[in-house]
């Protein structure tokens, strides 16, 4: 999963605005820390999620995911329950728990994803689109979830977990 199990030998400084940025499924993700930079310990992603944006319900096989809402309002799914999280709120999702977030507000929401251990951030780096300055991020339709993207889901231990029927 792109993790590096070697211990980190020095601290890291990632200046604001640094790190690769990708468009993924209608959202904008900037990867601040990758597992390979932290001896596999952590991955951190800053997300900008436009109104109506957010991922489908899914699970992570090997990572826990903690969200810190920097701004805006998001509806979170945690298992089968939903709740609203706003600026300053933290949400922690253990591995294997079905979850998603959805921007239910009027403005773009910003949040951090913190993966422990790191690794899942590689999905965005490998599967995301290159952003284009001055252009609105494009939503992905079902056709974008082709064999390549689904193969990356498998590689990074992400499984779609739609609503039970």
Residue pairs with C-beta under 8 A, 6 or more apart in sequence:
1 35
1 62
1 119
1 120
1 122
1 155
1 156
1 157
2 34
2 35
2 36
2 119
2 122
2 156
3 35
3 36
3 40
3 117
3 118
3 119
4 35
4 36
4 39
4 40
5 39
5 40
6 39
6 40
7 39
8 37
8 38
8 39
8 41
12 33
12 37
12 38
14 32
14 33
18 32
19 30
19 31
19 32
19 33
19 46
20 30
20 31
20 125
21 28
21 29
21 30
21 31
21 131
22 28
22 29
22 31
22 124
22 125
22 127
22 128
22 129
22 130
22 131
23 29
23 128
23 129
23 130
23 131
23 137
23 138
24 123
24 124
24 127
24 128
24 129
24 140
25 55
25 139
25 140
25 144
26 50
26 52
26 53
26 137
26 138
26 139
26 140
27 47
27 48
27 49
27 50
27 53
27 54
27 55
27 137
28 47
28 48
28 49
28 131
28 137
29 45
29 46
29 47
29 48
29 124
29 128
30 45
30 46
30 47
31 43
31 44
31 45
31 121
31 124
31 125
32 44
32 45
32 46
33 42
33 43
33 44
33 118
33 121
34 43
34 118
34 121
34 122
34 125
35 41
35 42
35 43
35 115
35 117
35 118
35 119
35 121
35 122
38 118
40 117
40 118
40 119
41 116
41 117
41 118
42 114
42 115
42 116
42 117
42 118
43 63
43 113
43 114
43 115
43 117
43 118
43 119
43 120
43 121
43 122
44 112
44 113
44 114
44 115
44 121
45 112
45 113
45 115
45 121
45 124
46 70
46 110
46 111
46 112
47 110
47 111
47 112
47 113
48 108
48 109
48 110
49 72
49 74
49 101
49 103
49 108
49 109
49 110
49 111
50 103
50 108
50 136
50 137
51 103
51 104
51 105
51 106
51 107
51 108
52 102
52 103
53 102
53 103
53 109
53 139
54 74
54 100
54 101
54 102
54 103
55 100
55 101
56 100
56 160
56 162
57 77
57 98
57 99
57 100
57 160
57 161
57 162
57 163
58 98
58 99
58 100
58 158
58 159
58 160
58 161
59 95
59 96
59 97
59 98
59 99
59 158
59 159
59 161
60 93
60 95
60 96
60 115
60 120
60 157
60 158
61 95
61 96
61 157
61 158
61 159
62 95
62 117
62 119
62 120
62 157
63 95
63 115
63 116
63 117
63 118
63 119
63 120
63 157
64 92
64 93
64 94
64 95
64 115
64 116
65 92
65 93
65 99
65 113
65 114
65 115
65 120
66 90
66 91
66 92
66 93
66 113
66 114
66 116
67 74
67 76
67 85
67 90
67 91
67 92
67 93
67 101
67 111
67 112
67 113
67 114
68 89
68 90
68 111
68 112
68 114
69 85
69 86
69 87
69 88
69 89
69 90
69 91
69 109
69 110
69 111
70 87
70 110
70 111
70 112
71 87
71 109
71 110
72 86
72 87
72 103
72 105
72 107
72 108
72 109
72 110
72 111
73 84
73 85
73 86
73 87
73 103
73 104
73 105
73 109
74 84
74 85
74 86
74 101
74 102
74 103
74 104
74 105
74 109
74 111
75 82
75 83
75 84
75 85
75 101
75 102
75 103
75 104
76 82
76 83
76 84
76 85
76 91
76 99
76 100
76 101
77 98
77 99
77 100
77 101
77 102
78 91
78 93
78 97
78 99
79 97
79 98
79 99
80 98
80 164
84 104
85 91
85 101
91 101
93 99
98 161
101 111
103 109
113 121
115 121
119 156
119 157
120 156
120 157
120 158
122 155
122 156
123 152
123 153
123 155
123 156
123 158
126 152
126 155
127 148
127 149
127 152
129 138
131 137
153 159
153 160
